[in-house]
Amino acid sequence: MQIDLRTVSIQPLRNTFDHLARRFGDKPASRYQEASYDIQAAENLHYRPTWAPEQQLYDASITRIVMQDWYALKDPRQYYYNTYTLARARQQDTAEANFEFVDSRGLADMLPEALRNTALAVLVPLRHAAWGANQHNSFICGYGYGAAFTQPCMYHAMDNLGIAQYLSRLGLLLGGTEALEAGKRAWMDGAAWQPLRRYVEDCLVVRDPFELFIAQNLALDGLLYPLIYERIVDDELSVRGGSAVAMLTQFMTDWFAETRKWVDAVVKVAAAESAHNQAQINEWVQAWSSRAAAALLPVVELALGAQADEAVCEQLAGLKQRLDKIGITL
């Protein structure tokens, strides 16, 4: 008996899920599209939330920003759970190697005393600000609308939690548990930290998810990360012999460079949607960025002294150039 084997090509009845086929056509979808588009719960929400009965459980009208399609606010990094965790795992390996390098070679003990004190005074209290950023992005994820917009906010929240933990480890490495206690006292009672603490706490009661996105991810982060991790750590402390501090905060520098692309893309698309959105975002950006600059000035003075005002003005100019590219007026 002879058996002939042959290859048979079977044409699939459909190439993707129905909701993706309606949006992109019947063609194979990317994993990002499958994990992000049109998965926002929008129907059969039987009960309104008891804590805010005037709104739906998932309600696009909570924010003053109006989008015809909230899935236009896509993430240019195309992060979904798998790609996000893989990227952060690689970065965590690098951060762990940096901490191991500094610790094993005693580089922390070789830091000049004055430089060590400056690093601890500026960086350790910021772990409380990073925790605030975690809470803010968790709120945006919970009350925002459209998975393409809210999904990256949850990743952003977890990133900020990781940054708070890295700052805690830095404090333990350079100053032990006393450094963490001193950092908390400075955050709670230190005069230099109260404007930033008030900014973070005021953001905790902002109920508009998109306004909170502007206040935290664009205005505050857009000034804090360049000022602290580029101007103070990379430029000031490294020149004075603090390269070890720059190694311990490399994740923050790399993370800001990556995430600002997502923040800019979201704000650019939302502002281009309508004149109403443009005016509202301009108003928020001007109000929150001026507050963020004023709140960061006394913190920057801890490291730069009389040069702090000039440094803050330089970063405000840098933020203005960044916003000009996406059509926002500062």
C-alpha contacts under 8 A as a table, 3 or more apart, distances in Angstrom:
res1	aa1	res2	aa2	distance
12	P	15	N	6.57
14	R	17	F	7.83
14	R	26	D	6.63
14	R	27	K	7.88
15	N	26	D	5.74
15	N	27	K	5.15
15	N	28	P	5.11
15	N	29	A	7.83
16	T	20	L	6.55
16	T	21	A	6.26
16	T	26	D	6.36
16	T	27	K	6.33
16	T	28	P	5.59
16	T	29	A	6.24
17	F	20	L	5.40
17	F	21	A	6.14
18	D	21	A	4.95
18	D	22	R	6.21
19	H	22	R	5.23
19	H	23	R	6.58
19	H	38	D	6.83
20	L	23	R	5.09
20	L	24	F	5.78
20	L	25	G	7.04
20	L	26	D	7.71
20	L	29	A	7.41
20	L	33	Q	7.62
20	L	34	E	7.38
20	L	37	Y	7.28
20	L	38	D	7.69
21	A	24	F	5.26
21	A	25	G	4.24
21	A	26	D	4.54
21	A	27	K	6.98
22	R	25	G	5.74
22	R	26	D	7.60
24	F	27	K	7.41
29	A	33	Q	6.11
29	A	34	E	6.55
30	S	33	Q	5.21
30	S	34	E	6.36
31	R	34	E	5.02
31	R	35	A	6.07
31	R	80	Y	7.87
32	Y	35	A	5.14
32	Y	36	S	5.90
32	Y	78	Q	5.82
32	Y	79	Y	6.71
32	Y	80	Y	5.80
33	Q	36	S	5.24
33	Q	37	Y	5.47
34	E	37	Y	6.34
35	A	39	I	7.86
35	A	80	Y	6.34
36	S	39	I	6.53
36	S	80	Y	7.22
36	S	147	A	5.62
36	S	148	A	5.41
36	S	151	Q	7.61
37	Y	40	Q	7.90
37	Y	71	Y	6.60
37	Y	147	A	6.68
37	Y	148	A	6.42
38	D	71	Y	7.51
38	D	146	G	7.44
38	D	147	A	7.33
39	I	146	G	7.74
39	I	147	A	6.54
40	Q	145	Y	7.29
40	Q	146	G	5.46
40	Q	147	A	5.73
41	A	58	Y	7.15
42	A	45	L	7.16
42	A	58	Y	6.86
45	L	48	R	7.47
45	L	56	Q	7.66
45	L	57	L	6.90
47	Y	56	Q	7.86
47	Y	57	L	7.52
48	R	52	A	7.43
48	R	53	P	5.33
48	R	54	E	7.60
48	R	55	Q	6.54
48	R	56	Q	5.21
48	R	57	L	5.61
49	P	52	A	5.43
49	P	53	P	5.41
49	P	55	Q	7.31
49	P	56	Q	6.83
49	P	57	L	5.66
50	T	53	P	5.42
52	A	55	Q	6.04
53	P	56	Q	7.35
55	Q	58	Y	7.97
55	Q	59	D	6.37
55	Q	62	I	7.55
56	Q	59	D	5.04
58	Y	143	Y	6.85
58	Y	144	G	7.76
58	Y	145	Y	6.77
59	D	62	I	5.89
59	D	143	Y	7.68
59	D	144	G	7.80
59	D	145	Y	6.77
60	A	63	T	6.62
60	A	66	V	7.89
60	A	144	G	7.08
60	A	145	Y	5.48
61	S	64	R	6.74
61	S	65	I	7.95
61	S	66	V	7.54
62	I	143	Y	7.74
62	I	144	G	7.83
62	I	207	R	7.87
62	I	208	D	6.22
62	I	209	P	7.55
63	T	66	V	7.55
63	T	144	G	7.83
63	T	208	D	4.81
63	T	209	P	6.05
63	T	210	F	6.18
63	T	211	E	7.65
64	R	208	D	7.21
64	R	210	F	7.84
64	R	277	N	8.00
64	R	280	Q	7.80
65	I	210	F	6.99
65	I	270	A	7.64
65	I	276	H	7.90
65	I	277	N	5.62
65	I	280	Q	7.49
66	V	277	N	6.77
67	M	70	W	5.56
67	M	270	A	7.14
67	M	273	E	6.76
69	D	72	A	5.72
70	W	73	L	5.96
70	W	145	Y	6.88
70	W	146	G	5.38
70	W	148	A	7.46
70	W	149	F	7.17
71	Y	74	K	6.03
71	Y	146	G	5.95
71	Y	147	A	7.25
71	Y	148	A	5.36
71	Y	149	F	6.95
72	A	148	A	7.72
72	A	269	V	7.20
73	L	148	A	6.12
73	L	149	F	5.59
73	L	265	A	7.46
73	L	266	V	5.18
73	L	269	V	6.47
73	L	270	A	7.14
74	K	78	Q	7.58
74	K	148	A	5.07
74	K	149	F	6.37
74	K	265	A	7.90
74	K	266	V	7.05
75	D	78	Q	5.15
75	D	79	Y	6.77
75	D	148	A	6.72
75	D	149	F	7.51
75	D	152	P	7.17
75	D	262	W	5.74
75	D	265	A	7.46
75	D	266	V	7.54
76	P	261	K	7.45
76	P	262	W	6.05
76	P	265	A	7.19
77	R	262	W	7.02
78	Q	83	T	7.99
79	Y	82	N	7.68
79	Y	83	T	5.52
79	Y	84	Y	5.22
79	Y	152	P	7.17
80	Y	83	T	5.67
80	Y	84	Y	5.78
80	Y	151	Q	7.69
80	Y	152	P	7.92
81	Y	84	Y	5.23
81	Y	85	T	6.04
82	N	85	T	5.44
82	N	86	L	6.21
83	T	86	L	5.17
83	T	87	A	6.13
84	Y	87	A	5.28
84	Y	88	R	6.22
84	Y	155	Y	7.63
85	T	88	R	5.17
85	T	89	A	5.90
86	L	89	A	5.12
86	L	90	R	6.41
87	A	90	R	5.39
87	A	91	Q	6.47
88	R	91	Q	4.97
88	R	92	Q	5.97
89	A	92	Q	5.00
89	A	93	D	6.26
90	R	93	D	5.20
90	R	94	T	6.60
91	Q	94	T	5.11
91	Q	95	A	6.25
91	Q	251	F	7.03
92	Q	95	A	4.93
92	Q	96	E	5.97
93	D	96	E	5.15
93	D	97	A	6.17
94	T	97	A	5.09
94	T	98	N	6.26
95	A	98	N	5.05
95	A	99	F	6.29
95	A	248	L	7.09
95	A	250	Q	7.28
95	A	251	F	6.41
96	E	99	F	5.18
96	E	100	E	6.10
97	A	100	E	5.02
97	A	101	F	5.99
98	N	101	F	5.02
98	N	102	V	6.20
98	N	247	M	5.94
98	N	248	L	6.22
99	F	102	V	5.27
99	F	103	D	6.02
99	F	247	M	7.68
99	F	248	L	6.08
100	E	103	D	5.14
100	E	104	S	5.76
101	F	104	S	5.40
101	F	105	R	6.16
102	V	105	R	5.62
102	V	106	G	6.11
102	V	107	L	5.07
102	V	108	A	6.40
102	V	244	A	6.31
102	V	247	M	7.92
102	V	248	L	7.93
103	D	106	G	5.26
103	D	107	L	6.50
103	D	108	A	6.75
103	D	173	L	7.56
104	S	107	L	7.89
106	G	109	D	5.42
106	G	110	M	6.67
107	L	110	M	5.08
107	L	111	L	6.73
107	L	244	A	6.33
108	A	111	L	5.56
108	A	173	L	7.15
108	A	174	L	5.97
108	A	244	A	6.77
109	D	174	L	7.67
111	L	115	L	6.66
111	L	116	R	6.03
111	L	241	G	6.93
111	L	242	G	6.46
112	P	115	L	5.32
112	P	116	R	6.15
112	P	241	G	7.60
113	E	116	R	5.10
113	E	117	N	6.20
114	A	117	N	5.18
114	A	118	T	6.25
115	L	118	T	5.06
115	L	119	A	6.19
115	L	237	L	6.94
115	L	240	R	7.52
115	L	242	G	7.04
116	R	119	A	5.16
116	R	120	L	6.20
116	R	174	L	7.04
117	N	120	L	5.15
117	N	121	A	5.96
118	T	121	A	5.06
118	T	122	V	6.13
118	T	302	L	7.16
118	T	303	A	6.10
119	A	122	V	5.38
119	A	123	L	5.76
119	A	124	V	7.86
119	A	233	V	7.96
119	A	237	L	7.88
119	A	245	V	7.48
120	L	123	L	5.41
120	L	124	V	5.43
120	L	171	G	6.39
120	L	174	L	7.47
120	L	175	G	7.51
120	L	179	A	6.93
120	L	183	G	7.66
121	A	124	V	6.37
121	A	125	P	7.15
121	A	183	G	6.94
121	A	302	L	7.40
122	V	125	P	6.69
122	V	126	L	7.22
122	V	299	V	6.75
122	V	300	V	7.75
122	V	302	L	6.75
122	V	303	A	7.10
123	L	126	L	5.36
123	L	127	R	7.45
123	L	167	L	6.72
124	V	127	R	5.85
124	V	167	L	5.80
124	V	168	S	6.58
124	V	170	L	7.64
124	V	171	G	5.89
124	V	179	A	7.41
124	V	180	L	6.65
124	V	183	G	5.32
125	P	128	H	5.86
125	P	129	A	7.36
125	P	180	L	7.94
125	P	183	G	4.53
125	P	184	K	6.07
125	P	186	A	6.63
125	P	187	W	5.55
126	L	129	A	4.91
126	L	130	A	6.21
126	L	164	A	7.47
126	L	167	L	7.50
127	R	130	A	4.95
127	R	131	W	6.24
127	R	163	I	7.16
127	R	164	A	4.24
127	R	165	Q	7.27
127	R	167	L	5.80
127	R	168	S	6.81
128	H	131	W	5.01
128	H	132	G	6.35
128	H	164	A	7.03
128	H	184	K	7.79
128	H	187	W	7.36
129	A	132	G	4.97
129	A	133	A	6.34
129	A	196	L	7.94
129	A	197	R	7.27
129	A	200	V	6.68
130	A	133	A	4.95
130	A	134	N	6.28
130	A	160	N	5.29
130	A	161	L	6.55
130	A	163	I	6.58
130	A	164	A	5.38
131	W	134	N	4.93
131	W	135	Q	6.43
131	W	160	N	6.55
131	W	161	L	5.95
131	W	164	A	6.28
132	G	135	Q	5.10
132	G	136	H	6.22
132	G	200	V	6.06
132	G	201	E	7.62
132	G	204	L	7.74
133	A	136	H	5.02
133	A	137	N	6.17
133	A	157	A	6.67
133	A	160	N	6.24
133	A	200	V	7.76
133	A	216	Q	6.64
134	N	137	N	5.45
134	N	138	S	6.15
134	N	156	H	7.39
134	N	157	A	4.14
134	N	158	M	6.51
134	N	159	D	7.76
134	N	160	N	5.30
134	N	161	L	5.87
135	Q	138	S	5.06
135	Q	139	F	6.25
135	Q	157	A	6.92
135	Q	204	L	7.59
136	H	139	F	5.12
136	H	140	I	6.37
136	H	157	A	7.56
136	H	203	C	7.20
136	H	204	L	6.53
136	H	212	L	6.94
136	H	213	F	7.93
136	H	216	Q	7.30
137	N	140	I	4.94
137	N	141	C	6.13
137	N	153	C	5.31
137	N	154	M	6.29
137	N	156	H	6.57
137	N	157	A	5.03
137	N	213	F	7.41
138	S	141	C	5.10
138	S	142	G	6.13
138	S	153	C	6.88
138	S	154	M	5.84
138	S	157	A	5.84
139	F	142	G	4.98
139	F	143	Y	6.03
139	F	144	G	7.83
139	F	209	P	7.12
140	I	143	Y	5.38
140	I	144	G	5.10
140	I	150	T	6.61
140	I	153	C	6.66
140	I	209	P	4.81
140	I	210	F	7.31
140	I	212	L	7.21
140	I	213	F	7.05
141	C	144	G	5.48
141	C	145	Y	7.93
141	C	149	F	7.97
141	C	150	T	4.44
141	C	151	Q	6.63
141	C	153	C	5.58
141	C	154	M	5.80
142	G	150	T	7.58
143	Y	209	P	6.40
144	G	149	F	7.49
144	G	150	T	6.00
144	G	209	P	5.56
144	G	210	F	7.44
145	Y	149	F	6.93
145	Y	150	T	6.56
146	G	149	F	5.53
146	G	150	T	6.17
147	A	150	T	4.94
147	A	151	Q	5.17
148	A	151	Q	5.84
148	A	152	P	7.26
149	F	152	P	6.42
149	F	153	C	7.07
149	F	266	V	7.82
150	T	153	C	5.10
150	T	154	M	6.67
151	Q	154	M	5.47
151	Q	155	Y	6.80
152	P	155	Y	4.96
152	P	156	H	6.01
153	C	156	H	4.79
153	C	157	A	6.09
154	M	157	A	4.97
154	M	158	M	6.39
155	Y	158	M	5.19
155	Y	159	D	6.18
156	H	159	D	4.97
156	H	160	N	6.30
157	A	160	N	5.23
157	A	161	L	6.43
158	M	161	L	4.96
158	M	162	G	6.27
159	D	162	G	4.99
159	D	163	I	6.24
160	N	163	I	4.89
160	N	164	A	6.22
161	L	164	A	5.13
161	L	165	Q	6.38
162	G	165	Q	5.02
162	G	166	Y	6.21
163	I	166	Y	5.01
163	I	167	L	6.19
163	I	252	M	6.94
164	A	167	L	5.17
164	A	168	S	6.25
165	Q	168	S	4.96
165	Q	169	R	6.24
166	Y	169	R	5.06
166	Y	170	L	6.14
166	Y	248	L	7.92
166	Y	249	T	7.78
167	L	170	L	4.94
167	L	171	G	6.18
167	L	249	T	7.99
168	S	171	G	5.06
168	S	172	L	6.23
168	S	180	L	6.85
169	R	172	L	5.01
169	R	173	L	6.04
170	L	173	L	5.11
170	L	174	L	6.11
170	L	248	L	6.78
171	G	174	L	5.29
171	G	175	G	5.52
171	G	176	G	6.36
171	G	177	T	7.54
171	G	179	A	5.63
171	G	180	L	6.10
172	L	175	G	5.36
172	L	176	G	3.99
172	L	177	T	5.68
172	L	179	A	6.70
172	L	180	L	7.07
173	L	176	G	6.02
174	L	179	A	7.84
175	G	178	E	6.46
175	G	179	A	4.92
175	G	180	L	7.98
176	G	179	A	5.61
176	G	180	L	7.30
177	T	180	L	5.27
177	T	181	E	6.48
178	E	181	E	5.09
178	E	182	A	6.05
179	A	182	A	5.05
179	A	183	G	6.02
180	L	183	G	4.98
180	L	184	K	6.24
181	E	184	K	5.19
181	E	185	R	6.29
182	A	185	R	5.07
182	A	186	A	6.14
183	G	186	A	5.06
183	G	187	W	6.19
184	K	187	W	5.01
184	K	188	M	6.10
185	R	188	M	5.10
185	R	189	D	5.70
185	R	190	G	6.80
186	A	189	D	5.33
186	A	190	G	4.21
186	A	191	A	7.79
186	A	193	W	6.68
187	W	190	G	5.98
187	W	193	W	5.55
187	W	194	Q	6.99
187	W	197	R	6.92
188	M	193	W	7.71
188	M	194	Q	7.36
188	M	197	R	7.89
189	D	193	W	7.62
189	D	194	Q	7.15
190	G	193	W	5.56
190	G	194	Q	6.61
191	A	194	Q	5.53
192	A	195	P	7.21
192	A	298	P	4.98
192	A	299	V	5.67
192	A	302	L	7.93
193	W	196	L	5.51
193	W	197	R	6.04
193	W	295	A	7.85
193	W	298	P	7.21
193	W	299	V	6.40
194	Q	197	R	4.89
194	Q	198	R	5.96
194	Q	295	A	7.94
195	P	198	R	5.13
195	P	199	Y	6.23
195	P	294	A	7.52
195	P	295	A	4.62
195	P	296	L	7.60
196	L	199	Y	4.96
196	L	200	V	6.27
196	L	292	A	7.44
196	L	295	A	4.62
196	L	296	L	6.29
197	R	200	V	5.17
197	R	201	E	6.13
198	R	201	E	5.04
198	R	202	D	5.86
199	Y	202	D	5.19
199	Y	203	C	6.29
199	Y	291	R	7.51
199	Y	292	A	7.25
199	Y	295	A	7.10
200	V	203	C	5.21
200	V	204	L	6.65
201	E	204	L	5.07
201	E	205	V	7.30
202	D	205	V	5.72
202	D	206	V	6.96
203	C	206	V	5.17
203	C	212	L	6.60
203	C	215	A	7.34
203	C	216	Q	7.71
206	V	209	P	7.60
206	V	211	E	7.48
206	V	212	L	6.26
207	R	212	L	7.60
208	D	211	E	5.33
208	D	212	L	6.25
209	P	212	L	5.11
209	P	213	F	6.22
210	F	213	F	4.81
210	F	214	I	6.33
211	E	214	I	5.09
211	E	215	A	6.14
211	E	281	I	7.83
211	E	284	W	6.61
212	L	215	A	4.94
212	L	216	Q	5.96
212	L	217	N	7.95
213	F	216	Q	5.50
213	F	217	N	5.41
213	F	218	L	6.91
214	I	217	N	5.75
214	I	218	L	4.92
214	I	219	A	6.03
214	I	281	I	7.78
214	I	284	W	6.90
214	I	285	V	6.51
214	I	288	W	7.70
215	A	218	L	6.14
215	A	219	A	5.15
215	A	220	L	6.17
215	A	284	W	7.45
215	A	285	V	7.29
215	A	288	W	5.48
215	A	289	S	7.42
216	Q	219	A	5.97
216	Q	220	L	5.11
216	Q	221	D	6.15
217	N	220	L	6.33
217	N	221	D	5.25
217	N	222	G	6.96
217	N	263	V	6.89
218	L	221	D	5.75
218	L	222	G	5.16
218	L	260	R	7.93
218	L	263	V	6.73
218	L	264	D	7.97
218	L	285	V	7.91
219	A	222	G	5.19
219	A	223	L	6.52
219	A	285	V	6.54
219	A	288	W	5.96
219	A	289	S	4.67
219	A	292	A	6.51
220	L	223	L	5.50
220	L	224	L	5.84
220	L	288	W	7.64
220	L	289	S	6.70
220	L	292	A	5.34
220	L	293	A	7.91
221	D	224	L	4.96
221	D	225	Y	5.72
222	G	225	Y	6.40
222	G	226	P	7.03
222	G	260	R	7.86
222	G	319	L	6.63
223	L	226	P	5.78
223	L	227	L	6.06
223	L	292	A	7.34
223	L	293	A	7.05
223	L	312	V	7.95
223	L	315	Q	6.27
223	L	316	L	7.05
223	L	319	L	7.17
224	L	227	L	5.25
224	L	228	I	5.83
224	L	229	Y	7.99
224	L	296	L	7.09
225	Y	228	I	5.34
225	Y	229	Y	5.45
225	Y	230	E	6.99
225	Y	252	M	7.56
225	Y	253	T	7.20
225	Y	256	F	6.81
226	P	229	Y	5.73
226	P	230	E	4.89
226	P	231	R	6.19
226	P	315	Q	7.12
227	L	230	E	5.84
227	L	231	R	4.87
227	L	232	I	6.25
227	L	300	V	7.47
227	L	311	A	7.34
227	L	312	V	7.18
227	L	315	Q	6.90
228	I	231	R	5.91
228	I	232	I	5.07
228	I	233	V	6.26
228	I	300	V	7.39
229	Y	232	I	5.92
229	Y	233	V	4.91
229	Y	234	D	6.20
229	Y	246	A	7.83
229	Y	249	T	7.22
229	Y	252	M	7.17
229	Y	253	T	6.18
230	E	233	V	5.74
230	E	234	D	4.83
230	E	235	D	6.26
230	E	253	T	7.16
231	R	234	D	6.01
231	R	235	D	5.08
231	R	236	E	6.45
231	R	311	A	7.63
232	I	235	D	5.65
232	I	236	E	4.82
232	I	237	L	6.14
232	I	300	V	7.82
232	I	303	A	6.89
232	I	304	L	7.46
233	V	236	E	5.76
233	V	237	L	4.94
233	V	238	S	6.24
233	V	242	G	7.77
233	V	245	V	6.94
233	V	246	A	5.85
234	D	237	L	6.29
234	D	238	S	5.38
234	D	239	V	7.77
234	D	243	S	7.75
234	D	246	A	5.90
235	D	238	S	5.91
235	D	239	V	6.25
236	E	239	V	5.55
236	E	240	R	6.61
236	E	304	L	7.98
237	L	240	R	5.14
237	L	241	G	6.47
237	L	242	G	4.89
237	L	243	S	7.19
237	L	245	V	7.66
237	L	246	A	7.95
238	S	241	G	5.20
238	S	242	G	4.24
238	S	243	S	4.55
238	S	244	A	7.87
238	S	245	V	7.52
238	S	246	A	6.69
239	V	242	G	6.86
239	V	243	S	7.71
242	G	245	V	5.42
242	G	246	A	6.83
243	S	246	A	5.01
243	S	247	M	6.33
244	A	247	M	5.06
244	A	248	L	6.34
245	V	248	L	5.08
245	V	249	T	6.35
246	A	249	T	5.21
246	A	250	Q	5.97
247	M	250	Q	5.24
248	L	251	F	7.66
249	T	252	M	5.55
249	T	253	T	6.87
250	Q	253	T	5.26
250	Q	254	D	6.26
251	F	254	D	5.22
251	F	255	W	5.79
252	M	255	W	5.03
252	M	256	F	6.11
253	T	256	F	5.45
253	T	257	A	6.47
254	D	257	A	5.28
254	D	258	E	6.38
255	W	258	E	5.18
255	W	259	T	6.06
256	F	259	T	5.21
256	F	260	R	5.89
257	A	260	R	5.75
257	A	261	K	7.27
258	E	261	K	5.93
258	E	262	W	7.53
259	T	262	W	5.27
259	T	263	V	6.40
260	R	263	V	4.94
260	R	264	D	5.94
261	K	264	D	5.26
261	K	265	A	6.16
262	W	265	A	5.14
262	W	266	V	6.27
263	V	266	V	5.30
263	V	267	V	6.29
264	D	267	V	5.27
264	D	268	K	5.90
264	D	323	L	7.99
264	D	326	I	6.77
265	A	268	K	5.18
265	A	269	V	6.22
265	A	326	I	7.87
266	V	269	V	5.47
266	V	270	A	6.19
267	V	270	A	5.15
267	V	271	A	5.98
267	V	326	I	7.55
268	K	271	A	5.30
268	K	272	A	6.15
268	K	326	I	5.05
268	K	327	G	6.68
268	K	328	I	7.77
269	V	272	A	5.15
269	V	273	E	6.32
270	A	273	E	5.30
270	A	274	S	7.84
270	A	277	N	6.58
270	A	278	Q	7.64
271	A	274	S	6.47
271	A	275	A	7.50
271	A	277	N	5.14
271	A	278	Q	4.35
271	A	281	I	6.74
271	A	327	G	7.56
271	A	328	I	7.65
272	A	275	A	7.53
272	A	277	N	7.49
272	A	278	Q	6.66
272	A	327	G	7.98
273	E	277	N	6.65
273	E	278	Q	7.75
274	S	277	N	5.29
274	S	278	Q	6.30
275	A	278	Q	4.95
275	A	279	A	6.13
276	H	279	A	5.33
276	H	280	Q	6.18
277	N	280	Q	5.13
277	N	281	I	6.01
278	Q	281	I	5.34
278	Q	282	N	6.11
278	Q	328	I	7.47
279	A	282	N	5.15
279	A	283	E	6.21
280	Q	283	E	5.16
280	Q	284	W	6.32
281	I	284	W	5.08
281	I	285	V	5.99
281	I	328	I	7.60
282	N	285	V	5.14
282	N	286	Q	6.14
282	N	328	I	6.02
282	N	329	T	5.78
282	N	330	L	6.98
283	E	286	Q	5.41
283	E	287	A	6.25
284	W	287	A	5.24
284	W	288	W	5.99
285	V	288	W	5.42
285	V	289	S	5.70
285	V	329	T	7.93
285	V	330	L	6.65
286	Q	289	S	5.51
286	Q	290	S	6.23
286	Q	329	T	7.75
286	Q	330	L	5.43
287	A	290	S	5.71
287	A	291	R	6.51
288	W	291	R	5.06
288	W	292	A	6.01
289	S	292	A	4.93
289	S	293	A	6.14
290	S	293	A	5.21
290	S	294	A	6.33
291	R	294	A	5.19
291	R	295	A	6.09
292	A	295	A	5.03
292	A	296	L	6.12
293	A	296	L	5.26
293	A	297	L	6.17
293	A	312	V	6.62
293	A	316	L	7.47
294	A	297	L	5.38
294	A	298	P	7.81
295	A	298	P	6.87
295	A	299	V	7.66
296	L	299	V	5.22
296	L	300	V	6.19
296	L	312	V	7.91
297	L	300	V	5.22
297	L	301	E	6.26
297	L	308	A	6.45
297	L	309	D	6.63
297	L	312	V	6.61
298	P	301	E	4.96
298	P	302	L	6.73
298	P	308	A	7.92
299	V	302	L	5.45
299	V	303	A	7.62
300	V	303	A	5.64
300	V	304	L	6.00
300	V	305	G	7.42
300	V	308	A	5.50
300	V	312	V	7.97
301	E	304	L	4.98
301	E	305	G	4.31
301	E	306	A	6.78
301	E	307	Q	7.42
301	E	308	A	5.02
301	E	309	D	7.92
302	L	305	G	6.05
303	A	308	A	7.97
304	L	307	Q	5.32
304	L	308	A	5.23
305	G	308	A	5.69
306	A	309	D	6.92
307	Q	310	E	5.44
307	Q	311	A	6.29
308	A	311	A	5.05
308	A	312	V	6.18
309	D	312	V	5.24
309	D	313	C	6.21
310	E	313	C	5.14
310	E	314	E	6.18
311	A	314	E	5.08
311	A	315	Q	6.36
312	V	315	Q	5.18
312	V	316	L	6.14
313	C	316	L	5.00
313	C	317	A	6.22
314	E	317	A	5.12
314	E	318	G	6.23
315	Q	318	G	4.74
315	Q	319	L	6.02
316	L	319	L	5.00
316	L	320	K	6.15
317	A	320	K	5.00
317	A	321	Q	6.35
318	G	321	Q	5.17
318	G	322	R	6.27
319	L	322	R	4.97
319	L	323	L	6.13
320	K	323	L	5.07
320	K	324	D	6.06
320	K	329	T	7.41
320	K	330	L	5.72
321	Q	324	D	5.08
321	Q	325	K	6.60
322	R	325	K	5.52
322	R	326	I	7.13
323	L	326	I	5.30
323	L	327	G	6.26
323	L	328	I	5.02
323	L	329	T	6.63
323	L	330	L	7.15
324	D	327	G	5.07
324	D	328	I	5.50
324	D	329	T	6.39
325	K	328	I	7.61
